[in-house]
Amino acid sequence: MVNHNFNKYEFKEQSSFSWLIPKLMKKLGEDCCEGYSDVNVSIFDPTAKGNDSMKVISSSDIMNVKKPEPVVQPEITENTPEQDVIEKGILSDLENATKTITVTVDEGTVNNLTIPETISVSSTVRGEFQNGATITTNSSKNLTIDNTSEEPIDISIISNNGASVYLKGKYNNIYLKGKSITGSLSAYGDVYGIIGIDDNVTTDVTLGINFVGDKSGVKYLGTNNLIINDGNDEVMGSPTIYAPNSTVTMGGKYTNVTATVSENTLILKVGFHALSLNVLKGKVIFYGVDIKDFADEIVNEKIEYNPYTLEINNTNFNKLSSKSGVYNFAEDIDINKGVAFRFAAKGKYIYNLNNHEIKCGSTSLGSIFLNGSVDLTINGEGKLINNANSYGVWVSRKDCVLNVNGGDFEADTHILYAENGTINVYGGTFKMLGEPELDSKGHCKFMLNCLDESYTEGTAKINVYGGKFYNYNPSESYSEPNGPVSFVAEGYHVVESIEDGVPVFEVVKD
């Protein structure tokens, strides 16, 4: 009966069990615990004084922890008569518009502006905004605020009908009650202060701005997801992200990032980079294979830092070209399609074959088609077999990289093909299927191959540092113009042998 009650707390017989007090201590954090010491007192030491080290919850420290103040809307400053006239003029232009419109205020300042639900066009309001202005939109159409003030201003933004609000110009502190403030590909608002997001926002919140300086950041006490993108790679601010109850996803380039997030995670997108990353609470998942690609310095090494990882089976095979990270094959695959990356795909991927046999392919793109700026590493043991009478791995663009560390590769032609980009072979075995085209020596002609003009221009490269090639000599390939050419890297050579009557060429270090 006792153990049955323990099951409520995930207790399992003959296994470790995390008791409630340690769980509470983890929840409260180190600031609410005391008693730990690196000095331990031995019961066998008659001269020892004091007590053994034991971490406990400190009630006094709990009382001293100050709860964060909720984000509230700043007090509204009423319009002057002149500002009332400006607001009426803006609304008149919007009401008469039949397509996207820009309203420019040449004289005076915009303070409080309320856009009614009836406005049916996306709009831009451009001019000098007063410090402390409140912009409210009840329309479902997007609104751009283009502040021309020389100095950054405080502003309140309230979007009551799901409209996105775009910012241009300079801003200090921002109060947001809405789903997003963002920018365009050409212009993002510069934020020098704190974006305070109302706790009662009921949707996920997206921010696309430029953080400037070391006093910028975000404060959000709600529980919805928070997505942050910094739009200007040339201005690398040092924001503080305080969202203790939210899962936060970040992109952009920064000097320093300090983050407090929920226990769920801080997610780092492809392209995120900070000179230093200091996560005070939560854990980190990054879309890639190495945290060093995302931060030069990790300040808090006690936090978990893990690559996005997915176990692959026949059901979720199509996920292999989605988020960059580590993909582990969990079973043999037999499927009538290949892995095709999009034109805009980017980031580093690892495919771990895990001793499984992967049969896949399309007639037009082969088993795996690399596009965009994808960097893919394939680790063995295991097999990758094209089942569509076509190519093996096709590298299509100059920014793509394929690294083959192991595995057995089989295809009807072009087991590894560089239309553009770079292929590095460090290991593995390579065999042609069917009746491949042969060169003048009777060896496979197109086991490894580059597009002729790309090879000539130097935008397609194959470098072989290892591997076993059946009936194909990578140091004497007739696949390229003016062949034979050698794909074998400097400092390596080919050792020839015979297996079951088939010539085998193995690349080894000099």
N, C-alpha and C positions, 0 to 999 in steps of 0.2 A: 504494500500500500504506500509505503514511504517513497520507494522508487517510482511508483506510478505518479505520485504528486510531483516528483522531480522532473518527470517528462514534460511537464508544462514549461520548464525552463531549459529544454533541449538537452537534458541529461541523458547520457547513453552509458550503459554498463561497460566497464573495463575501458573507459576512455576518459580523456580529460574533460573537466567540467568548469565552465566559467561561472563563478558564483555571482550573486546579485550585487554584493558590495564592490567587487572589481569592476563590474559593468557600470555601476553608478559613478565610480571614481573616474572611469574613462569618459563618461558623459559630462561630468563636472569640469574636468581638466586639471592640469597640474597646479593651477593657482589655488585650488580648493583642497589640496592634499598636503600632508606634512608627514615627517617622521622618517623619511628615507635617508639612509647614510651608506657610504661606501665602506664604512668600518663595521665589521661583524665581530661580535664577542663570542669567543669559544668557551664552551662549558668546561673544557679541560684546562683552562688557563686560570690558575688560582689568583693571579695578580690582576685579572681583568676587572674593570669598573664600568658600570653603566648597563644599558639594556641592548638587546639585539635590535637591529634595524627592522622597522616594520612600517610601511606606508599606510596611513589612515586618513579618513576624511576629517578635515578641520571645520567644525561648525562656525568658529569665529571668522575663518577666511570666507566661508560661504556668505556670511552676513555682510562682509565688506565688499563682495563683488557687486559692482554697480551695473544694473540692467541698462541696456542701450535705450536711449530715448526714441520713441517712434517717430517716423517721418511724417510731419504735418505740413499743411499748406501755409506758406508765409502770409502775413496779413496783407490784404489788398489795399493799395493806395488808389483813391478815387481819381478818375479822370478830371483834368481841368476842363473848362468850357472849350478851350482850343482843341484839346484831345478828344472831346466828344464829337466835335466837327470832323476831325480826322477819321474817327471810327465810322461815322455815318457815311463819309465819302468812300471808304474802303468797301463797306457793305453794299453801297449802291452799285459800285463797279462789279462786285461779285454777283449780285442778283441779276444784273443785265447781261452777264457773260453767257455765251453758248458753247464755249470751248475753253481749254486751259488758258489761264490769264495770269499776268503779272501786274500787280498794282504797286506803283512806286510813290512813296511819300517824299516829296522834295523839301518840304518845309515843316518844321515842328517835329515832335517825337510821338511815337506810338506807345501808348501805355496799355490800357485794358482793351482787349478786342474779343468780342464774342461772336462767333460765326454760327448762324442758325442752321437747323437741320435741312432747310429748304435749298441750301446751296448745292448745286448739282454738278459743279466742275472742280477739278483740281486747280489750286491757285498758289501763287507766290506773293507774299507781302514783303516789299523791300523798302528799307528806310532805317532811320535811327530809332532804336527802341529805348525807352526809358529804363533805367535801373529799377528792378523790382516789377517789371511789367507782368501782367497775367493774360495769357492767350488761351481762350477756351474755344474749342470747335465741337459743335454738335452735328456737323455734317459727316457723312461717310467718305467724303472725298479727301484725298491727301492734301496736306497744307505744308508749304515751305515758308519758313521764317528766315529772312535774309537781313541780318542786323549789320548795319553799316557804321555803327558807333566805333570810335577809335579805341575806347577802353572796354574791357569785358564787362558784361552786365549780369546781374541776377535776373532770373526769369522763371515764371511758373507756367507749365504747359499742361492743359487738361483736355484730353480727347475722350469724349463720351460716347462715340459711336463707332469705335474701331478704326478710325482713320490713322494712318501713319503721319508723323510730323517730321519734316526734314529741316535741318538746321544749317545755316551758313553764317559766317561771322564769328565774333568772339563772345564767350560766355564765361561767367564765373560759376556761381552756384545755381543749379537747376532743380526745380521741383517738378516731378513728373507723375501724373495720374493718367495713364494710358498704356497702350501695348508697345509703343516704340517711339524713339527718336533716332533718326538716322541721317545719312548723307547720300549723295550721289557719287558716281565714279569720279567726277571731276571736282567735287567740293564737299568737305565735311566741316561741321562746326568745331571750333577750337574751344575746349573746356579746360579752364584753369582751376576750377573748384570741384565741389562734390555734386554729383547727380543723386538726389534723394528721391527714391521711388516709393510712392504711397503703398503702405502695407496691405491695403485692401484691394489692390489691383487683382482681377480675377483671371488673367491670362498670363502666358509666358511673356516676358519682356525682352525686347531686342534694342540694343544700343549700338549705333554706328557713328562714332565721333572721333576727334583727335584729342587725346589726353596731352596736356601741356604742363610741364613743370612737375614738382614733387609734392604739390598740395592738391592734386587732382585725385578723383576716385569715384566710387559708387557706394551708396549705403542703401541696403534693401533688407527689411526684416521679414518679408513675406516668404511663402513656400513655393511659389511657382519657379519654373526654370528661368535663368537669366543668361542671355547671349550677348557677349560684348565683342565688338570688332573695332579696332583702331584703324582709321582710314589713311593715315599719312605715315609712310615708312621713314620720311626724312625728319620728322619731329618725334623723337622717342621720349615720351613722358614717363613718369614713375608713379602710376596710380596705386592707390590703396583700395582694394575691393573688400567690402565688408558685407557679406550676405550669408550669415551663419545658418540660415534655414533653407538655403536654395542650392540646387545644382547649377554651377556656373560654367559656361562654355566660352572660351576666349580665343580670339585670333588677333593678329597684328604684331607689331614690333615695339619693344619697350626698353627703357633703360633698366628700371627695377620694377618688379611687381610684388606687392604684399597682399596676400589673400587670406580671408577667413570665409570658409564655405561650409556647407552641411557635411555630415558624415558620408553622404553619397559620393560627391566627388567634385573636383575641378577638372574640366575637360579642356585639353589644349589642342586646338585645330592645327592642321597642316599650315605651315607658314608662321605660326606663333614663334616668337623668339624674344627672350629677355636676357640682358646681361647678368641679372641675378633674379632668382625666384625664391620668395620666402612665403611658404604656406604655413600659416599659424594653426589652422584647424581644417580637417578634412583629409582627403587623399587625392592623388592626381592620376588621371588616365590621359595618355597622349596618343594622338593619331600618328603613329610612326613606330620605329623599332628601337630608338635610343634617346633617352632623355637629354643627352648632351647636344642633340640637334635642336632642342627647344630652349635651353638655358645654359649659359656659360658657367654660372655658379648656382648651386643648390644650397640655400642657407640652412634650412631645417631638414636634416637628413633622416630624422625620425619618422617623417611622413612617408607613406607608401607612394611609389612612383612606378606605374605599370603601363606597358603598351596596350592599346586596344587589342584584344585577343578573341578569336572566334574558332570554335570547333566546327569543322566542315563535314557534312554528310551529303547524300544524294538529294535531300530535301532543300537545303539552303546553299547549294552549289553556286547559285547566281550571286551570292554575297561576296564572292572572291574578288570582285573588282569594285567594291564599295569603299568603305573607310580604310585608309592606310593603317597598317598594323601587322599583327602576327596571326597567321591562319594555320591551324593544325588539322590535318586530315584525320578524321576519326574512324573512317571505314573505307573500303574499296569503293570506287566510283565507276559507274558505267552509265554514261549519259550522252545523248546525241546533240550536244552543243559545246561550244568552247567558252573560254573566258575572254571577254572583250572589254577593254578599258575605253572610257569615253575620251573625246578630244581634249576636254578640260581636266582630265584626271591628273593628279600629282601626288607626290609623297612616296615614302618608302614602305615596301611590303616584304614580308617573309612568308614563304610557303614551306611548311614542314611536311614532307611526304609520310613520315612515320611508318615506313615499311608497308604502305598501302599501294595498290595498283589503281592508277587513275586513268581510265579510258574516257576520252572526251575529244571534241573537235567539231569544227564547222568546215564546209567545203571552201568557203571564201576567206576565212581568217585564221585557220589552223586551230591548234589546241589552246594556245594563249596568244593574244594580240595585245601588245603594249602600245599605248598611245599617250599623248600629253607629255608629261615629264615624270613618268613613273620609274621608280628604281625598285626592281624585283630581285630578291634572292631566293633561290630554290635549294633546299637542303634535303639530302637523302638520309637513309636508304628508302627505296620505293621505286615505283615505275610511273612514267608519264608516257602514255601510248595514244597516238592520234588514231581515232577510229572513223575518220571521214575521208580517208585517202588523200590527205592534204598535208599542210605544213605542221611542224611541231610548234616552236615558240617563235613568233614574228615580232621583231622590234621595229616600230614604224617611224619614230621621230627622233631627231638628233639629241634631244634632252633625255631620252629614255636610256636606262641601263639595265642589263640583265646579268646577274651573277649566278653561275651554276656551281654549287659546291659538291653535289653528289646526286645520285639517282640514276636510273636506267631510262634512256630516252629512245623512243621508236616512232618513226613516221615514214610515209611513202616518199617524201622528198623534203629537202630543206628542214632538217631537224632543228637547226638554229639559223634564223634568217635575219639579217640586218638590212632593212630597207634604208634606215638611218639609225643613228645611235650607236651604242657600244655594247658588245657581248664579251664577258669575261668567263672563261671556263677554268675552274680549279679542280674539277673532279667529275666523276660520273662515267657511264658507258653509253655508247651511241651506236645504234644499229638501224639500217634501212629496211623497210618492209617492201613487199611486192617485188617489182622488177625495176629498180632505179636506173637512171641514165648513168653510163660508165664513161670514164675518160680513156685516153689512149693506152693506159697501162692496165685497164680492166678494173680500176678502182671506182668507187662511187664518186660522181662528179660534184653533186650538190648537197652533200651532207651538211656542210657549213657553207654559207654563201652570203655575199653582200650584193645589193643592187649595184650594177656596174658603175653608173655615173656617180653614185654616192661614195663608192669605194675610191674612185679616181679623185673626187673632190675632198676626200678625207672626212666626210660626215658620217660614214658607216665604217665601224671597226670591229674586228674580232681578235681577241687576245686569248691564247690558250696556254695555261699554266699547269694543266694536268688533264687526266681523263684517258679512257680507252676507246679507240675508234675502230670499228670493225669494217675492214675493206675500204678504209679512207685514211689518207695520210695528210694530216693538217699542216705539215711542213712542206707539202708539195701539192697544193690544191690548184686544179684547173678551172675553178669556178669564176675566176676574175679575169679582166682584160690583161693581155700579155702574160698569162700564166705559163708555168706554175708560179704561185705565190705561197709564202709561208705565213700562217696564222700563229705559229708558235712564238711565244714571247722570248725576248732576249734573256739568256741565262738558262734556257730549257732546251731539251732535245727530244727526239723520238727514238723509242726502242721498238724494233719490229719483232714479232713472233707469229706463230701459227696456232690457231685453236680450231679443231675440227675441220682442218683444211682451209680455213679462212684467215687471211693475213690480218693481224691486229697491230695497231700502232698506238703505243702508250707514251704519253708525254711525261717526262720526268725532269727534275732539276739537274743541271750540269754538275 
